[in-house]
């Protein structure tokens, strides 16, 4: 019989037309490649869209922040208008607003729609006295929109009277529900775009465009250079209702995403062509391949003889089973010994009858999968019944003897008796389970470690409950324990363990560890050193979580310190209240008696004026006492990270006039990187009081010099030094921070500022010290918590 007759009809057709097969393979692979390339192109374009959305989100956040700052500035400017509709301190407030918000180019007050106040005036004169309701129709419509909505509206971009393009934010102001005018801010368009981050985000892949519908023509106007391919480009947009703007971000024409696809696609098509050619070569030589198959079949026949010998003499059980009936066809002597049956007895039964009922379902499931061609072989741990009724554990390895896709015939089963191993494993598993259950019930982390390297070889599951680390994470690094001890405790804790281990002493100590979530956990570690033949061979211990105990101890100490401090403050405050209020009440009582006894109208009038002064002083005293009470009783002080240098610069700006008037030289050595956790209002008040006092009490014979610097002692310290008149600490040191204590005869001094600043520093958990010499100068040191 020729080779061609032995081949199936389908195989023969394929072998006769190798070129057709090669072309079909090439076309099929090409179709797959084109489909993958198309999906890749879609993913690239989707990535571009997501990147544009992210860029727009960043720009929107910047624009929203800029508009919020402008709203705050306009609102602050509006607060300068008094009850008569007249601005007070316009230039001072406007100057501070421009200094604090570099985005703004100028600010305006526009009573009745006419620009009457501009800061800075220089360069903005053309806009003065401009009537926004009459200047142009578009400006009038946008101004009217702000009045009707009663909220701030950003007009423009428009051509400004003073030159350039800009955006004007107008906040309508109403007094007694009557329109007064606008509080307005002006932002140059290029500054607005820079603040929004548009210029930073632009690159050779993306372009931006800003547009707005003209309120007169109703057409969309664009304010950035028109992108040549704008109408055809893929773009994303976002709206800003506060100015009715629309911002576009689009893919630049220079960016060609298909370039990322075309070269891999070309390479893949070439590879498909090569694959088709190789298939052609394979199908071109069917006779050679079929001869090779027959050669292998001959070798299998030779190996069958060897298999029979191995089958009969193997040290493990082997059987051949009819795959359709489950009956035994061939059985070796080792299997008979494992099951306790003779070969004839086994031939009269089936493997299903010998299988333990609890294992039969899984055995049949695997067997059906093998019959269906889903798997070619399988291995299974199962139980058989011996002839004497005992259960024997075996490990089965089953291999079919039919070709893939053919009807099932017989299969070979290799049987290994593993009863002894399974029984030993069950005993060990049961013991391990009991031990782990016992360890895991202990309210602490049980551990074992090497006494030399401190490499842990066992850690209980409680480590995950207490510290968040699984046992696998803990055991993954030989230095895990030392690496996660709190940095402040690491050196002494490791040194202490090494010392105790060398002395072979049991030790019990407390330290902190960093939990997985970043929390600090206090642990009490009770360590037992296992000694054999005079040498430490193992460390075994238990870590107990004492965090709550430590917290309770800290809270108790803090409460005790707080009560003592509050008692001291209460005694001091009660003295101040009794002394100052009694002084004022005595004065009022004396003046009232004089009014009753005098008959002269002129003296009575003089006494009434004096009584008014005393009552004003009493009112001032009550206000000061109320502020002190608020500081001392406020237990929910808002604390946030504050840049110390920026707050110092802000204070110097507030005191700018006094600094210029007295020709003060300020040396600020505080760097930009120093941040303190403090209440913003307290920090402003403290800096203002100390720096203002340094200016106020300057020496008449020399120009004032004030130096500010920071350094770290046990905590961060701000030092404020001056070359002023100084004071006698031996005489006045105990009363320096007392209420209503003055020492220099200055008629403007009230003795309240240092007292309030001292209370604010104490309330933040800090302290203040002073060094001073009469005629030389004074140095205050403020210690932050």
FENCOR-V457936 format. One record per residue. N is the residue number from 1. RES is the residue in one letter. SS is DSSP state (H for helix, E for strand, - for the rest). D_LAST is the distance of its C-alpha to the last C-alpha in Angstrom with 2 decimals. Layout:
N:RES:SS:D_LAST
N:RES:SS:D_LAST
//
This chain:
1:X:-:100.98
2:X:-:99.22
3:X:H:95.44
4:X:H:95.50
5:X:H:97.08
6:X:H:94.44
7:X:-:91.66
8:X:-:90.70
9:X:H:91.86
10:X:H:88.33
11:X:H:87.56
12:X:H:90.91
13:X:H:90.19
14:X:H:86.87
15:X:H:88.49
16:X:H:91.31
17:X:-:89.00
18:X:H:86.16
19:X:H:85.71
20:X:H:85.17
21:X:H:82.60
22:X:H:80.77
23:X:H:80.76
24:X:H:79.52
25:X:H:76.67
26:X:H:75.81
27:X:H:75.88
28:X:H:73.82
29:X:H:71.11
30:X:H:71.19
31:X:H:70.68
32:X:H:67.69
33:X:H:66.23
34:X:H:66.72
35:X:H:65.06
36:X:H:62.02
37:X:H:61.88
38:X:H:61.99
39:X:H:59.14
40:X:H:57.14
41:X:H:57.82
42:X:H:56.61
43:X:H:53.37
44:X:H:52.84
45:X:H:53.43
46:X:H:51.12
47:X:H:48.38
48:X:H:48.97
49:X:H:48.75
50:X:H:45.47
51:X:H:44.04
52:X:H:45.23
53:X:H:43.60
54:X:H:40.26
55:X:H:40.61
56:X:H:41.52
57:X:H:38.51
58:X:H:36.19
59:X:H:38.11
60:X:H:38.04
61:X:H:34.25
62:X:H:34.10
63:X:H:36.81
64:X:H:35.27
65:X:H:31.96
66:X:H:33.98
67:X:H:36.01
68:X:H:32.99
69:X:H:31.55
70:X:H:35.06
71:X:H:35.26
72:X:H:32.00
73:X:H:33.38
74:X:H:36.75
75:X:H:35.30
76:X:H:33.17
77:X:H:36.34
78:X:H:38.35
79:X:-:36.07
80:X:-:37.27
81:X:E:40.71
82:X:-:41.38
83:X:-:43.70
84:X:-:46.72
85:X:-:45.99
86:X:-:45.12
87:X:E:42.00
88:X:-:39.72
89:X:-:37.64
90:X:H:38.83
91:X:H:38.50
92:X:H:34.97
93:X:H:33.64
94:X:H:35.72
95:X:H:34.41
96:X:H:30.77
97:X:H:31.80
98:X:H:33.61
99:X:H:30.79
100:X:H:28.32
101:X:-:30.96
102:X:-:33.01
103:X:-:35.30
104:X:-:37.05
105:X:-:39.93
106:X:E:40.61
107:X:E:40.21
108:X:E:43.01
109:X:E:43.98
110:X:E:47.38
111:X:E:48.97
112:X:-:52.04
113:X:-:51.71
114:X:E:52.26
115:X:-:49.65
116:X:-:49.12
117:X:E:45.62
118:X:E:44.35
119:X:E:41.41
120:X:-:41.90
121:X:-:45.53
122:X:-:46.56
123:X:-:48.05
124:X:-:48.06
125:X:H:50.97
126:X:H:53.41
127:X:H:51.37
128:X:-:51.44
129:X:-:53.69
130:X:-:54.20
131:X:E:55.14
132:X:-:53.49
133:X:-:56.02
134:X:-:58.97
135:X:-:57.98
136:X:-:58.85
137:X:H:59.56
138:X:H:56.77
139:X:H:54.10
140:X:H:55.53
141:X:H:55.43
142:X:H:51.78
143:X:H:50.82
144:X:H:52.85
145:X:H:51.10
146:X:H:47.70
147:X:H:49.30
148:X:H:50.97
149:X:H:47.91
150:X:-:45.68
151:X:-:42.89
152:X:-:41.87
153:X:E:44.38
154:X:E:44.27
155:X:E:47.73
156:X:E:49.08
157:X:E:48.91
158:X:E:51.38
159:X:E:52.84
160:X:-:50.91
161:X:-:52.94
162:X:-:50.88
163:X:-:51.63
164:X:-:50.29
165:X:E:49.38
166:X:E:46.42
167:X:E:44.94
168:X:E:44.70
169:X:E:42.44
170:X:E:43.84
171:X:E:42.13
172:X:E:44.79
173:X:E:43.85
174:X:E:45.59
175:X:E:45.74
176:X:-:47.56
177:X:-:48.50
178:X:E:50.30
179:X:E:49.65
180:X:E:48.29
181:X:E:47.81
182:X:E:45.22
183:X:E:41.76
184:X:E:42.13
185:X:E:40.29
186:X:E:42.16
187:X:E:41.13
188:X:E:43.34
189:X:H:44.67
190:X:H:43.76
191:X:H:40.14
192:X:H:40.05
193:X:H:41.42
194:X:H:39.06
195:X:H:36.01
196:X:H:37.48
197:X:-:37.66
198:X:H:41.47
199:X:H:42.18
200:X:H:39.66
201:X:H:41.24
202:X:-:44.83
203:X:-:46.62
204:X:-:50.14
205:X:-:49.93
206:X:E:48.73
207:X:E:49.49
208:X:E:48.10
209:X:E:49.98
210:X:E:48.85
211:X:E:51.40
212:X:E:52.03
213:X:E:55.09
214:X:-:56.73
215:X:-:56.94
216:X:-:60.40
217:X:-:62.14
218:X:-:60.32
219:X:-:60.16
220:X:E:57.19
221:X:E:56.15
222:X:E:54.24
223:X:-:51.97
224:X:-:51.42
225:X:-:54.22
226:X:-:56.46
227:X:-:56.24
228:X:-:59.87
229:X:-:59.67
230:X:-:57.46
231:X:-:59.95
232:X:-:60.53
233:X:-:57.05
234:X:-:54.88
235:X:E:52.02
236:X:E:49.20
237:X:E:48.24
238:X:E:45.51
239:X:E:45.82
240:X:E:43.61
241:X:-:44.95
242:X:-:43.00
243:X:-:45.45
244:X:-:48.13
245:X:E:47.52
246:X:E:48.33
247:X:E:46.80
248:X:E:48.88
249:X:E:47.98
250:X:E:51.05
251:X:E:52.24
252:X:-:53.60
253:X:-:57.28
254:X:-:56.59
255:X:-:54.88
256:X:-:57.55
257:X:-:56.22
258:X:-:59.72
259:X:H:59.50
260:X:H:57.13
261:X:H:59.90
262:X:H:63.21
263:X:H:63.07
264:X:H:62.00
265:X:H:64.64
266:X:H:67.34
267:X:H:66.44
268:X:H:66.58
269:X:H:69.98
270:X:H:71.31
271:X:H:70.03
272:X:H:71.80
273:X:H:74.99
274:X:H:74.71
275:X:H:74.20
276:X:H:77.29
277:X:H:79.28
278:X:H:78.22
279:X:H:79.24
280:X:H:82.55
281:X:H:83.03
282:X:H:82.19
283:X:H:84.68
284:X:-:87.27
285:X:-:88.00
286:X:H:88.41
287:X:H:91.33
288:X:H:89.36
289:X:H:86.49
290:X:H:88.92
291:X:H:90.67
292:X:H:87.37
293:X:H:86.79
294:X:H:90.22
295:X:H:89.58
296:X:H:86.41
297:X:H:88.42
298:X:H:90.95
299:X:H:88.27
300:X:H:86.96
301:X:H:90.47
302:X:H:90.59
303:X:H:87.23
304:X:H:88.52
305:X:H:90.77
306:X:H:87.85
307:X:H:85.81
308:X:H:88.58
309:X:H:88.59
310:X:H:84.83
311:X:H:84.97
312:X:H:87.43
313:X:H:85.92
314:X:-:82.14
315:X:-:79.92
316:X:-:78.18
317:X:E:79.77
318:X:E:81.07
319:X:E:82.94
320:X:E:84.33
321:X:E:84.15
322:X:E:85.89
323:X:-:83.06
324:X:-:85.07
325:X:-:86.34
326:X:-:83.87
327:X:E:86.76
328:X:E:86.73
329:X:E:88.96
330:X:E:88.25
331:X:E:86.58
332:X:-:86.08
333:X:H:86.59
334:X:H:82.89
335:X:H:82.11
336:X:H:84.98
337:X:H:83.50
338:X:H:80.00
339:X:H:81.38
340:X:-:84.28
341:X:-:86.93
342:X:-:89.96
343:X:H:90.28
344:X:H:93.01
345:X:H:90.86
346:X:H:87.95
347:X:H:90.28
348:X:-:91.20
349:X:-:87.63
350:X:E:84.64
351:X:H:81.05
352:X:H:79.93
353:X:H:81.88
354:X:H:80.20
355:X:E:76.60
356:X:-:74.31
357:X:H:74.03
358:X:H:70.21
359:X:H:70.33
360:X:H:73.32
361:X:H:71.50
362:X:H:69.04
363:X:H:71.88
364:X:H:74.04
365:X:H:71.19
366:X:H:70.70
367:X:H:74.49
368:X:H:75.00
369:X:H:72.39
370:X:H:74.35
371:X:H:77.64
372:X:-:76.22
373:X:-:75.17
374:X:-:71.40
375:X:-:70.85
376:X:-:73.22
377:X:E:72.30
378:X:E:69.90
379:X:E:68.75
380:X:E:68.27
381:X:E:67.50
382:X:E:69.86
383:X:E:72.07
384:X:E:75.89
385:X:E:78.21
386:X:-:80.48
387:X:-:84.06
388:X:-:83.26
389:X:-:80.56
390:X:-:77.55
391:X:E:74.66
392:X:E:74.06
393:X:E:70.97
394:X:E:71.84
395:X:E:70.16
396:X:E:72.32
397:X:E:72.57
398:X:E:74.87
399:X:E:76.39
400:X:E:78.95
401:X:-:82.29
402:X:-:82.92
403:X:-:81.99
404:X:-:79.15
405:X:-:80.52
406:X:-:83.70
407:X:-:84.76
408:X:-:83.31
409:X:-:85.78
410:X:E:84.47
411:X:E:81.29
412:X:E:80.42
413:X:E:78.10
414:X:E:76.69
415:X:E:75.81
416:X:E:73.59
417:X:E:73.44
418:X:-:69.76
419:X:H:70.19
420:X:H:69.07
421:X:H:65.91
422:X:H:64.98
423:X:H:65.54
424:X:H:63.36
425:X:H:60.59
426:X:H:60.78
427:X:H:60.48
428:X:H:57.52
429:X:H:55.85
430:X:H:56.37
431:X:H:54.91
432:X:H:51.91
433:X:H:51.37
434:X:H:51.48
435:X:H:49.07
436:X:H:46.56
437:X:H:46.90
438:X:H:46.22
439:X:H:43.17
440:X:H:41.71
441:X:H:42.05
442:X:-:39.71
443:X:-:36.21
444:X:-:34.60
445:X:E:35.04
446:X:E:38.16
447:X:E:38.45
448:X:E:40.62
449:X:E:39.91
450:X:-:41.61
451:X:-:40.76
452:X:-:40.87
453:X:-:39.17
454:X:-:37.07
455:X:-:38.73
456:X:E:38.82
457:X:E:42.31
458:X:E:41.63
459:X:E:38.79
460:X:-:39.36
461:X:-:38.77
462:X:H:35.95
463:X:H:33.70
464:X:H:33.96
465:X:H:33.03
466:X:H:30.01
467:X:-:28.66
468:X:-:30.63
469:X:-:32.58
470:X:-:36.36
471:X:H:38.41
472:X:H:39.88
473:X:H:36.52
474:X:H:35.52
475:X:H:38.90
476:X:-:39.02
477:X:-:37.03
478:X:-:37.69
479:X:-:34.04
480:X:H:32.55
481:X:H:30.92
482:X:H:29.26
483:X:H:28.21
484:X:H:26.33
485:X:E:24.67
486:X:-:20.87
487:X:H:20.33
488:X:H:18.37
489:X:H:21.35
490:X:H:24.20
491:X:H:25.48
492:X:H:25.61
493:X:H:26.94
494:X:H:29.72
495:X:H:30.58
496:X:H:30.77
497:X:H:33.10
498:X:H:35.27
499:X:H:35.65
500:X:H:36.60
501:X:H:38.94
502:X:H:40.73
503:X:-:41.27
504:X:-:42.41
505:X:-:40.19
506:X:-:38.87
507:X:E:35.06
508:X:E:32.55
509:X:E:28.83
510:X:E:25.62
511:X:E:23.45
512:X:E:21.77
513:X:E:23.56
514:X:E:22.80
515:X:-:25.09
516:X:-:27.24
517:X:-:25.23
518:X:-:21.98
519:X:-:20.74
520:X:E:19.69
521:X:E:22.45
522:X:E:22.67
523:X:E:26.25
524:X:E:28.47
525:X:E:31.10
526:X:E:34.40
527:X:E:36.51
528:X:E:40.24
529:X:E:41.88
530:X:E:45.44
531:X:E:47.76
532:X:E:51.28
533:X:-:53.60
534:X:-:50.88
535:X:E:48.58
536:X:E:45.48
537:X:E:46.65
538:X:E:44.10
539:X:E:40.65
540:X:E:40.52
541:X:E:37.58
542:X:E:35.73
543:X:E:32.07
544:X:E:30.95
545:X:E:28.04
546:X:-:25.83
547:X:H:22.83
548:X:H:23.59
549:X:H:23.98
550:X:H:20.61
551:X:H:19.01
552:X:H:21.07
553:X:H:20.05
554:X:H:16.28
555:X:H:17.09
556:X:H:19.31
557:X:H:16.88
558:X:H:14.23
559:X:H:17.18
560:X:H:18.37
561:X:H:15.22
562:X:H:15.09
563:X:H:18.81
564:X:H:18.62
565:X:H:16.04
566:X:H:18.17
567:X:H:21.26
568:X:H:20.15
569:X:H:19.37
570:X:H:22.66
571:X:H:24.65
572:X:H:23.33
573:X:H:24.00
574:X:H:27.40
575:X:H:28.35
576:X:H:27.48
577:X:H:29.43
578:X:H:32.37
579:X:H:32.59
580:X:H:32.31
581:X:H:34.23
582:X:H:36.87
583:X:H:37.31
584:X:H:37.89
585:X:H:40.15
586:X:H:42.19
587:X:H:42.71
588:X:H:43.84
589:X:H:46.13
590:X:H:47.67
591:X:H:48.34
592:X:H:49.82
593:X:H:52.17
594:X:H:53.26
595:X:H:53.99
596:X:H:56.15
597:X:H:58.12
598:X:-:58.75
599:X:-:61.85
600:X:-:61.36
601:X:H:60.06
602:X:H:58.48
603:X:H:56.47
604:X:H:55.50
605:X:H:54.22
606:X:H:52.23
607:X:H:50.72
608:X:H:49.77
609:X:H:47.96
610:X:H:46.14
611:X:H:45.30
612:X:H:43.84
613:X:H:41.54
614:X:H:40.38
615:X:H:39.78
616:X:H:37.76
617:X:H:35.61
618:X:H:35.24
619:X:H:34.24
620:X:H:31.58
621:X:H:30.23
622:X:H:30.14
623:X:H:28.31
624:X:H:25.60
625:X:H:25.36
626:X:H:25.25
627:X:H:22.25
628:X:H:20.38
629:X:H:21.55
630:X:H:20.33
631:X:H:16.75
632:X:H:16.88
633:X:H:18.76
634:X:-:17.13
635:X:-:15.88
636:X:-:16.18
637:X:-:13.87
638:X:-:14.48
639:X:-:11.61
640:X:E:12.88
641:X:E:12.53
642:X:E:13.38
643:X:E:15.15
644:X:H:13.90
645:X:H:17.43
646:X:H:19.22
647:X:H:17.51
648:X:H:18.34
649:X:H:21.86
650:X:H:22.20
651:X:H:21.45
652:X:H:23.96
653:X:H:26.48
654:X:H:26.22
655:X:-:26.86
656:X:H:29.50
657:X:H:32.39
658:X:H:30.96
659:X:H:30.05
660:X:H:33.61
661:X:H:35.20
662:X:-:33.77
663:X:-:33.99
664:X:-:30.35
665:X:E:29.38
666:X:E:25.85
667:X:E:24.60
668:X:E:21.71
669:X:-:20.60
670:X:-:17.60
671:X:-:18.80
672:X:-:19.23
673:X:-:17.33
674:X:-:13.77
675:X:E:12.02
676:X:E:8.67
677:X:E:8.20
678:X:E:8.87
679:X:-:11.94
680:X:H:14.69
681:X:H:16.46
682:X:H:13.63
683:X:H:12.82
684:X:H:16.61
685:X:H:17.15
686:X:H:14.69
687:X:H:16.16
688:X:H:19.62
689:X:H:19.57
690:X:H:18.51
691:X:H:20.78
692:X:H:23.57
693:X:H:23.59
694:X:H:23.89
695:X:H:26.89
696:X:H:28.38
697:X:-:28.51
698:X:-:29.97
699:X:-:32.82
700:X:-:36.35
701:X:-:37.78
702:X:-:35.66
703:X:-:34.05
704:X:-:30.32
705:X:E:27.93
706:X:E:24.21
707:X:E:22.07
708:X:E:18.61
709:X:E:17.00
710:X:E:13.93
711:X:E:13.53
712:X:E:11.63
713:X:-:11.62
714:X:-:9.76
715:X:-:6.81
716:X:E:7.58
717:X:E:9.35
718:X:E:11.62
719:X:E:14.82
720:X:E:17.47
721:X:E:20.79
722:X:E:24.19
723:X:-:27.72
724:X:-:28.45
725:X:-:30.16
726:X:-:27.36
727:X:-:27.45
728:X:-:28.49
729:X:H:25.46
730:X:H:27.92
731:X:H:29.53
732:X:H:26.81
733:X:H:23.49
734:X:H:23.22
735:X:H:24.08
736:X:-:22.08
737:X:-:19.61
738:X:-:22.39
739:X:-:23.98
740:X:-:27.17
741:X:-:26.81
742:X:-:28.42
743:X:-:29.57
744:X:-:31.35
745:X:-:34.13
746:X:-:33.09
747:X:-:34.90
748:X:-:32.32
749:X:-:29.44
750:X:-:28.51
751:X:-:25.66
752:X:-:23.50
753:X:H:21.15
754:X:H:18.96
755:X:H:19.07
756:X:H:17.88
757:X:H:15.10
758:X:H:13.89
759:X:H:14.11
760:X:H:12.27
761:X:H:9.19
762:X:H:9.58
763:X:H:10.26
764:X:-:7.02
765:X:-:5.44
766:X:-:4.96
767:X:E:8.28
768:X:E:11.21
769:X:E:14.16
770:X:E:17.60
771:X:E:20.52
772:X:E:23.83
773:X:E:27.57
774:X:-:30.31
775:X:-:32.08
776:X:-:29.79
777:X:E:26.47
778:X:E:22.87
779:X:E:19.52
780:X:E:16.22
781:X:E:12.92
782:X:E:9.78
783:X:E:6.58
784:X:-:3.77
785:X:-:0.00
//
